[in-house]
Amino acid sequence: MGASSRAPSPPRAPPRSRQRPALAPQRPLQPPQRLEGPGGPGSGTGTADHARACLVATRAREQWAKLPVDVQQEVVRREGEVIRTMKESANAREALGHVQNVLAPYAHNIGASGSDALGMMTSLFQADNALRHGSVAEKAQMIANIIKSYGVDLMALDSTLAGQAPTRTRAPCSPIGCAARCSSNCSP
């Protein structure tokens, strides 16, 4: 179907400020090019796969040439948008990868907390903020909660706070066991 046998196109809306002026439909555009082979760079695809890809590419080029120029222009414009968006989001994807690498060794702790990574990070940042900027009472309450939750031995803590090495070593215990032991050993 040639350009002369088409019905006249309806009038176009005026271009938006961000839109580039339409290209003159003088010659068919080239189809968007892939930067990598069908299996990605260095995929080592066999010659049969390569031949199939070339056949598909040849057929696609033939169909591309049959498309009206305005459709080709729209496809090229959209492909450009996709490439630009991928480039713009590359930093965000890289940053997410770094965050995932930092969190990975602590996945078991995050899962045990009954929260997800964002909930755990929020809790840790809130605790840090309270310890840095809270009142004396808020800081004391926060430390008391940490001692109870993590089973810190109060005798070892007292020795450490006094600048001495802890005198006795004890295997880690559960917060419940420590609370029972502390209530019998640590009377006010």
LONUTI-680139 format. One line per 8 residues: number of its first residue (from 1); their letters; for each residue y, z, x of N, C-alpha, C. Coordinates in nm, 4 decimals. Layout:
NUM = A = Y:Z:X:Y:Z:X:Y:Z:X  ...;
END
This chain:
1 = MGASSRAP = -0.1169:0.0000:0.0843:0.0000:0.0000:0.0000:0.1226:0.0000:0.0884  0.1989:-0.1078:0.0904:0.3142:-0.1200:0.1783:0.4367:-0.0554:0.1200  0.5396:-0.0438:0.1997:0.6630:0.0213:0.1575:0.7329:-0.0592:0.0493  0.7162:-0.1944:0.0475:0.7857:-0.2765:-0.0505:0.7215:-0.2676:-0.1871  0.5947:-0.2317:-0.2003:0.5280:-0.2246:-0.3300:0.5424:-0.0879:-0.3952  0.6049:0.0072:-0.3282:0.6249:0.1400:-0.3856:0.7425:0.1391:-0.4810  0.7340:0.2281:-0.5794:0.8468:0.2450:-0.6711:0.9582:0.3154:-0.5969  1.0849:0.2923:-0.6363:1.1942:0.3601:-0.5667:1.1800:0.5110:-0.5814;
9 = SPPRAPPR = 1.2097:0.5804:-0.4747:1.1959:0.7261:-0.4762:1.3166:0.7883:-0.5450  1.2949:0.9058:-0.6094:1.4066:0.9723:-0.6758:1.5082:1.0187:-0.5724  1.6338:1.0378:-0.6145:1.7345:1.0819:-0.5171:1.6973:1.2180:-0.4617  1.7236:1.2364:-0.3331:1.6911:1.3610:-0.2660:1.8037:1.4605:-0.2833  1.7648:1.5890:-0.2817:1.8642:1.6957:-0.2860:1.9371:1.6974:-0.1533  2.0627:1.7438:-0.1524:2.1338:1.7497:-0.0245:2.0595:1.8415:0.0717  2.0607:1.8083:0.2000:1.9862:1.8894:0.2975:2.0451:2.0293:0.3084  1.9531:2.1282:0.3240:1.9970:2.2655:0.3459:2.0514:2.2777:0.4864;
17 = SRQRPALA = 2.1254:2.3842:0.5104:2.1914:2.4007:0.6396:2.0905:2.4111:0.7537  1.9715:2.4665:0.7286:1.8729:2.4831:0.8354:1.7874:2.3586:0.8515  1.7957:2.2653:0.7539:1.7113:2.1481:0.7576:1.7719:2.0427:0.8484  1.6893:1.9774:0.9227:1.7349:1.8673:1.0062:1.7447:1.7424:0.9198  1.8329:1.6528:0.9522:1.8404:1.5285:0.8745:1.7095:1.4512:0.8890  1.6732:1.3808:0.7828:1.5477:1.3052:0.7830:1.5548:1.1934:0.8856  1.4408:1.1673:0.9476:1.4332:1.0597:1.0454:1.4276:0.9260:0.9731  1.4808:0.8267:1.0345:1.4767:0.6936:0.9754:1.3335:0.6421:0.9786;
25 = PQRPLQPP = 1.2822:0.5931:0.8662:1.1428:0.5477:0.8603:1.1259:0.4099:0.9222  1.1428:0.4008:1.0532:1.1330:0.2714:1.1195:0.9895:0.2389:1.1582  0.9168:0.3365:1.2088:0.7798:0.3105:1.2512:0.6958:0.4327:1.2154  0.5669:0.4157:1.1969:0.4824:0.5309:1.1640:0.4837:0.6327:1.2782  0.4841:0.7587:1.2407:0.4796:0.8663:1.3385:0.3384:0.8833:1.3897  0.3262:0.9423:1.5052:0.1949:0.9729:1.5596:0.1443:1.1001:1.4917  0.0142:1.1101:1.4647:-0.0383:1.2335:1.4051:-0.0190:1.3499:1.5003  -0.0069:1.4708:1.4459:0.0058:1.5873:1.5334:-0.1117:1.5936:1.6293;
33 = QRLEGPGG = -0.0837:1.6242:1.7539:-0.1870:1.6266:1.8566:-0.2390:1.7677:1.8768  -0.3679:1.7805:1.8958:-0.4272:1.9093:1.9318:-0.4119:1.9271:2.0812  -0.3834:2.0509:2.1221:-0.3672:2.0783:2.2632:-0.5001:2.1053:2.3315  -0.6031:2.1369:2.2532:-0.7324:2.1725:2.3095:-0.8383:2.0895:2.2409  -0.9527:2.0819:2.3041:-1.0646:2.0119:2.2440:-1.1201:2.0899:2.1265  -1.2181:2.0336:2.0541:-1.2710:2.0988:1.9345:-1.3321:2.2351:1.9608  -1.3846:2.2581:2.0782:-1.4438:2.3881:2.1099:-1.3525:2.4764:2.1907  -1.2281:2.4372:2.2093:-1.1357:2.5152:2.2899:-1.1449:2.4717:2.4353;
41 = PGSGTGTA = -1.0544:2.5215:2.5172:-1.0555:2.4797:2.6574:-1.1795:2.5310:2.7283  -1.2384:2.4438:2.8067:-1.3549:2.4836:2.8858:-1.4766:2.5191:2.8024  -1.4863:2.4638:2.6805:-1.5968:2.5026:2.5934:-1.7274:2.4356:2.6340  -1.7185:2.3314:2.7128:-1.8406:2.2663:2.7603:-1.9180:2.1995:2.6493  -1.8484:2.1450:2.5474:-1.9200:2.0778:2.4398:-1.9878:1.9539:2.4948  -2.1009:1.9222:2.4397:-2.1789:1.8087:2.4876:-2.1155:1.6772:2.4488  -2.1723:1.5680:2.4994:-2.1163:1.4359:2.4725:-2.1319:1.3987:2.3258  -2.2364:1.4464:2.2583:-2.2533:1.4164:2.1165:-2.1411:1.4801:2.0354;
49 = DHARACLV = -2.1060:1.6045:2.0680:-1.9948:1.6700:1.9993:-1.8651:1.5968:2.0270  -1.8460:1.5555:2.1498:-1.7242:1.4848:2.1875:-1.7157:1.3518:2.1126  -1.8276:1.2804:2.1049:-1.8306:1.1520:2.0347:-1.7984:1.1708:1.8868  -1.8545:1.2774:1.8250:-1.8256:1.3064:1.6844:-1.6774:1.3366:1.6653  -1.6213:1.4160:1.7563:-1.4795:1.4510:1.7475:-1.3925:1.3266:1.7623  -1.4303:1.2365:1.8526:-1.3536:1.1134:1.8703:-1.3616:1.0252:1.7468  -1.4801:1.0200:1.6841:-1.4972:0.9410:1.5631:-1.4100:0.9968:1.4511  -1.4117:1.1290:1.4343:-1.3287:1.1918:1.3319:-1.1819:1.1667:1.3622;
57 = ATRAREQW = -1.1429:1.1808:1.4893:-1.0038:1.1587:1.5276:-0.9633:1.0146:1.4997  -1.0522:0.9183:1.5268:-1.0221:0.7780:1.5009:-1.0025:0.7545:1.3519  -1.0920:0.8108:1.2708:-1.0783:0.7960:1.1254:-0.9507:0.8618:1.0747  -0.9189:0.9796:1.1299:-0.7964:1.0486:1.0882:-0.6736:0.9673:1.1264  -0.6745:0.9055:1.2442:-0.5613:0.8216:1.2859:-0.5452:0.7030:1.1921  -0.6580:0.6442:1.1516:-0.6517:0.5315:1.0585:-0.5907:0.5750:0.9258  -0.6332:0.6908:0.8752:-0.5783:0.7420:0.7488:-0.4316:0.7814:0.7659  -0.3983:0.8379:0.8813:-0.2599:0.8781:0.9098:-0.1664:0.7576:0.9011;
65 = AKLPVDVQ = -0.2107:0.6465:0.9575:-0.1277:0.5265:0.9585:-0.1036:0.4745:0.8161  -0.1939:0.5037:0.7239:-0.1788:0.4586:0.5851:-0.0840:0.5464:0.5044  -0.0549:0.6660:0.5531:0.0332:0.7566:0.4786:0.1762:0.7061:0.4794  0.2503:0.7309:0.3706:0.3924:0.6945:0.3705:0.4666:0.7723:0.4789  0.5701:0.7121:0.5337:0.6440:0.7716:0.6441:0.7015:0.9073:0.6052  0.7501:0.9231:0.4822:0.8074:1.0525:0.4424:0.7009:1.1619:0.4412  0.5772:1.1276:0.4078:0.4677:1.2249:0.4123:0.4363:1.2586:0.5584  0.4345:1.1585:0.6434:0.4120:1.1825:0.7854:0.5194:1.2748:0.8418;
73 = QEVVRREG = 0.6459:1.2488:0.8038:0.7555:1.3325:0.8523:0.7382:1.4768:0.8069  0.6963:1.4962:0.6832:0.6768:1.6317:0.6319:0.5634:1.7025:0.7063  0.4562:1.6313:0.7336:0.3442:1.6909:0.8074:0.3894:1.7283:0.9484  0.4621:1.6412:1.0147:0.5100:1.6695:1.1494:0.6051:1.7889:1.1465  0.6930:1.7951:1.0460:0.7857:1.9077:1.0339:0.7092:2.0388:1.0153  0.6096:2.0377:0.9256:0.5318:2.1597:0.9001:0.4516:2.2002:1.0231  0.3954:2.1042:1.0940:0.3224:2.1347:1.2175:0.4161:2.1986:1.3196  0.5385:2.1485:1.3263:0.6382:2.2076:1.4159:0.6681:2.3517:1.3782;
81 = EVIRTMKE = 0.6782:2.3781:1.2482:0.7006:2.5160:1.2013:0.5851:2.6066:1.2400  0.4641:2.5576:1.2245:0.3460:2.6373:1.2588:0.3464:2.6695:1.4081  0.3742:2.5699:1.4907:0.3765:2.5927:1.6352:0.4853:2.6916:1.6718  0.6045:2.6769:1.6111:0.7154:2.7682:1.6391:0.6799:2.9097:1.5960  0.6204:2.9255:1.4800:0.5818:3.0577:1.4310:0.4766:3.1212:1.5206  0.3818:3.0426:1.5657:0.2793:3.0954:1.6560:0.3419:3.1429:1.7870  0.4377:3.0670:1.8394:0.5055:3.1079:1.9629:0.5856:3.2352:1.9401  0.6559:3.2419:1.8261:0.7387:3.3591:1.7972:0.6545:3.4850:1.7759;
89 = SANAREAL = 0.5356:3.4700:1.7220:0.4522:3.5868:1.6942:0.3602:3.6233:1.8105  0.3654:3.5479:1.9184:0.2778:3.5747:2.0330:0.3026:3.7135:2.0899  0.4287:3.7552:2.1013:0.4591:3.8876:2.1560:0.4035:3.9980:2.0667  0.4146:3.9809:1.9355:0.3620:4.0822:1.8436:0.2105:4.0913:1.8551  0.1431:3.9778:1.8654:-0.0029:3.9797:1.8803:-0.0434:4.0446:2.0120  0.0324:4.0178:2.1177:0.0028:4.0791:2.2471:0.0243:4.2307:2.2413  0.1333:4.2731:2.1768:0.1611:4.4172:2.1644:0.0510:4.4863:2.0846  0.0056:4.4237:1.9774:-0.1027:4.4813:1.8982:-0.2286:4.4959:1.9828;
97 = GHVQNVLA = -0.2573:4.3990:2.0654:-0.3737:4.4077:2.1547:-0.3619:4.5263:2.2494  -0.2420:4.5497:2.3036:-0.2216:4.6640:2.3932:-0.2422:4.7955:2.3190  -0.1900:4.8054:2.1971:-0.2066:4.9284:2.1181:-0.3546:4.9509:2.0890  -0.4250:4.8457:2.0524:-0.5685:4.8595:2.0256:-0.6441:4.9047:2.1504  -0.6047:4.8550:2.2676:-0.6692:4.8973:2.3926:-0.6419:5.0441:2.4224  -0.5212:5.0917:2.3913:-0.4885:5.2330:2.4133:-0.5675:5.3218:2.3173  -0.5833:5.2794:2.1921:-0.6506:5.3609:2.0911:-0.8033:5.3588:2.1035  -0.8588:5.2526:2.1563:-1.0048:5.2347:2.1580:-1.0812:5.3533:2.2164;
105 = PYAHNIGA = -1.0403:5.4106:2.3312:-1.1194:5.5220:2.3858:-1.1189:5.6463:2.2961  -1.0261:5.6535:2.2023:-1.0134:5.7720:2.1175:-1.0563:5.7454:1.9733  -1.1268:5.6363:1.9510:-1.1688:5.5990:1.8158:-1.2534:5.7080:1.7518  -1.3399:5.7736:1.8297:-1.4242:5.8794:1.7734:-1.3392:5.9970:1.7259  -1.2338:6.0315:1.7991:-1.1453:6.1404:1.7560:-1.0675:6.1010:1.6305  -1.0236:5.9775:1.6260:-0.9493:5.9299:1.5089:-1.0402:5.9340:1.3867  -1.1628:5.8869:1.4023:-1.2574:5.8907:1.2906:-1.2898:6.0319:1.2470  -1.3046:6.1238:1.3435:-1.3368:6.2629:1.3107:-1.2216:6.3334:1.2403;
113 = SGSDALGM = -1.1006:6.2825:1.2593:-0.9847:6.3464:1.1958:-0.9794:6.3192:1.0467  -1.0569:6.2228:0.9990:-1.0546:6.1880:0.8581:-0.9350:6.1006:0.8229  -0.8726:6.0424:0.9229:-0.7549:5.9591:0.9026:-0.7758:5.8272:0.9745  -0.6806:5.7385:0.9609:-0.6842:5.6157:1.0390:-0.5905:5.6306:1.1584  -0.5827:5.5290:1.2411:-0.5031:5.5380:1.3640:-0.3561:5.5639:1.3344  -0.3005:5.4980:1.2333:-0.1593:5.5196:1.2018:-0.1347:5.6608:1.1509  -0.2251:5.7133:1.0690:-0.2121:5.8507:1.0207:-0.2212:5.9509:1.1353  -0.3136:5.9250:1.2273:-0.3296:6.0133:1.3439:-0.2060:6.0088:1.4324;
121 = MTSLFQAD = -0.1523:5.8891:1.4571:-0.0319:5.8776:1.5390:0.0856:5.9475:1.4715  0.0960:5.9329:1.3404:0.2041:5.9997:1.2666:0.1928:6.1501:1.2840  0.0724:6.2054:1.2694:0.0520:6.3503:1.2852:0.0882:6.3963:1.4257  0.0466:6.3194:1.5266:0.0767:6.3579:1.6646:0.2268:6.3521:1.6932  0.2929:6.2508:1.6426:0.4380:6.2415:1.6630:0.5122:6.3516:1.5873  0.4627:6.3880:1.4689:0.5248:6.4980:1.3950:0.5072:6.6297:1.4699  0.3887:6.6524:1.5259:0.3645:6.7742:1.6037:0.4543:6.7775:1.7271  0.4647:6.6656:1.7961:0.5515:6.6585:1.9131:0.6965:6.6874:1.8746;
129 = NALRHGSV = 0.7410:6.6308:1.7655:0.8785:6.6525:1.7207:0.9025:6.7985:1.6841  0.8059:6.8597:1.6168:0.8203:7.0008:1.5789:0.8247:7.0898:1.7028  0.7423:7.0589:1.8021:0.7412:7.1398:1.9244:0.8686:7.1196:2.0077  0.9274:7.0050:2.0003:1.0502:6.9791:2.0757:1.1753:7.0298:2.0042  1.1777:7.0168:1.8723:1.3023:7.0397:1.8001:1.2945:7.1478:1.6920  1.1773:7.2050:1.6716:1.1613:7.3051:1.5654:1.2191:7.4401:1.6031  1.2258:7.5256:1.5035:1.2718:7.6630:1.5280:1.1631:7.7384:1.6048  1.1970:7.8571:1.6520:1.0998:7.9399:1.7244:0.9790:7.9671:1.6347;
137 = AEKAQMIA = 1.0046:7.9990:1.5088:0.8948:8.0285:1.4156:0.8076:7.9050:1.3925  0.8696:7.7873:1.3786:0.7929:7.6638:1.3578:0.7073:7.6314:1.4808  0.7642:7.6512:1.5992:0.6887:7.6253:1.7221:0.5713:7.7221:1.7338  0.5943:7.8496:1.7028:0.4870:7.9494:1.7103:0.3758:7.9148:1.6115  0.4136:7.8740:1.4910:0.3140:7.8380:1.3894:0.2342:7.7159:1.4348  0.3032:7.6184:1.4934:0.2361:7.4975:1.5420:0.1358:7.5325:1.6518  0.1749:7.6153:1.7463:0.0851:7.6553:1.8549:-0.0321:7.7350:1.7996  -0.0061:7.8233:1.7038:-0.1148:7.9001:1.6416:-0.2147:7.8063:1.5747;
145 = NIIKSYGV = -0.1648:7.7049:1.5069:-0.2539:7.6075:1.4418:-0.3365:7.5310:1.5454  -0.2733:7.4961:1.6563:-0.3457:7.4246:1.7626:-0.4543:7.5145:1.8213  -0.4204:7.6405:1.8477:-0.5180:7.7349:1.9038:-0.6372:7.7499:1.8105  -0.6097:7.7647:1.6813:-0.7188:7.7810:1.5838:-0.7997:7.6523:1.5705  -0.7317:7.5393:1.5594:-0.8006:7.4120:1.5358:-0.8871:7.3680:1.6534  -0.8411:7.3961:1.7753:-0.9115:7.3461:1.8929:-0.9939:7.4524:1.9643  -0.9969:7.5723:1.9104:-1.0824:7.6763:1.9681:-1.0388:7.7208:2.1063  -0.9106:7.7408:2.1276:-0.8610:7.7852:2.2577:-0.8935:7.9331:2.2745;
153 = DLMALDST = -0.9532:7.9703:2.3866:-0.9861:8.1097:2.4166:-0.8562:8.1842:2.4469  -0.8266:8.2883:2.3680:-0.7002:8.3605:2.3832:-0.6922:8.4361:2.5146  -0.8042:8.4856:2.5653:-0.8030:8.5561:2.6941:-0.7701:8.4572:2.8073  -0.8296:8.3408:2.8026:-0.8011:8.2391:2.9034:-0.6565:8.1922:2.8918  -0.6071:8.1773:2.7700:-0.4680:8.1381:2.7489:-0.3735:8.2454:2.8034  -0.4047:8.3720:2.7766:-0.3211:8.4818:2.8253:-0.3164:8.4823:2.9779  -0.4314:8.4653:3.0411:-0.4362:8.4612:3.1878:-0.3555:8.3431:3.2415  -0.3692:8.2294:3.1777:-0.2971:8.1105:3.2214:-0.1469:8.1298:3.2050;
161 = LAGQAPTR = -0.1058:8.1888:3.0919:0.0370:8.2131:3.0691:0.0936:8.3151:3.1683  0.0097:8.4065:3.2130:0.0530:8.5071:3.3104:0.0517:8.4522:3.4528  0.0098:8.3263:3.4689:0.0085:8.2643:3.6002:-0.1165:8.2927:3.6798  -0.2195:8.3400:3.6155:-0.3449:8.3709:3.6823:-0.4516:8.2737:3.6344  -0.5483:8.2545:3.7169:-0.6611:8.1719:3.6754:-0.7416:8.2501:3.5729  -0.7942:8.1836:3.4728:-0.8777:8.2544:3.3749:-0.9933:8.3257:3.4449  -1.0179:8.4507:3.4028:-1.1208:8.5320:3.4691:-1.2599:8.5033:3.4192  -1.2739:8.4570:3.2997:-1.4073:8.4285:3.2490:-1.4084:8.2876:3.1919;
169 = TRAPCSPI = -1.5221:8.2257:3.2032:-1.5367:8.0915:3.1471:-1.6311:8.1007:3.0298  -1.6012:8.0263:2.9310:-1.6819:8.0285:2.8099:-1.7016:7.8837:2.7658  -1.8179:7.8552:2.7166:-1.8449:7.7204:2.6669:-1.7564:7.6947:2.5456  -1.7179:7.5717:2.5259:-1.6377:7.5399:2.4079:-1.7092:7.5832:2.2814  -1.6324:7.6288:2.1867:-1.6922:7.6728:2.0614:-1.6186:7.6095:1.9450  -1.6746:7.6278:1.8282:-1.6111:7.5733:1.7092:-1.4940:7.6624:1.6693  -1.3962:7.6090:1.5998:-1.2830:7.6906:1.5563:-1.3260:7.8100:1.4706  -1.4311:7.7952:1.3929:-1.4762:7.9058:1.3080:-1.5326:8.0178:1.3941;
177 = GCAARCSS = -1.6143:7.9821:1.4934:-1.6711:8.0829:1.5835:-1.5627:8.1529:1.6627  -1.4640:8.0784:1.7089:-1.3546:8.1373:1.7855:-1.2720:8.2304:1.6969  -1.2488:8.1910:1.5741:-1.1691:8.2757:1.4835:-1.2412:8.4077:1.4594  -1.3752:8.4017:1.4420:-1.4514:8.5254:1.4198:-1.4481:8.6122:1.5451  -1.4643:8.5508:1.6614:-1.4637:8.6254:1.7854:-1.3243:8.6848:1.8126  -1.2219:8.6053:1.7892:-1.0852:8.6502:1.8151:-1.0452:8.7639:1.7221  -1.0917:8.7619:1.5980:-1.0541:8.8677:1.5054:-1.1195:9.0011:1.5463  -1.2363:8.9950:1.6139:-1.2997:9.1193:1.6568:-1.2525:9.1606:1.7961;
185 = NCSP = -1.2154:9.0665:1.8822:-1.1755:9.0984:2.0194:-1.0238:9.1127:2.0379  -0.9471:9.0553:1.9502:-0.8036:9.0461:1.9722:-0.7293:9.1222:1.8634  -0.7441:9.2504:1.8593:-0.6728:9.3264:1.7572:-0.5272:9.3449:1.8009  -0.4325:9.3450:1.7046:-0.2922:9.3531:1.7396:-0.2518:9.4883:1.7917;
END
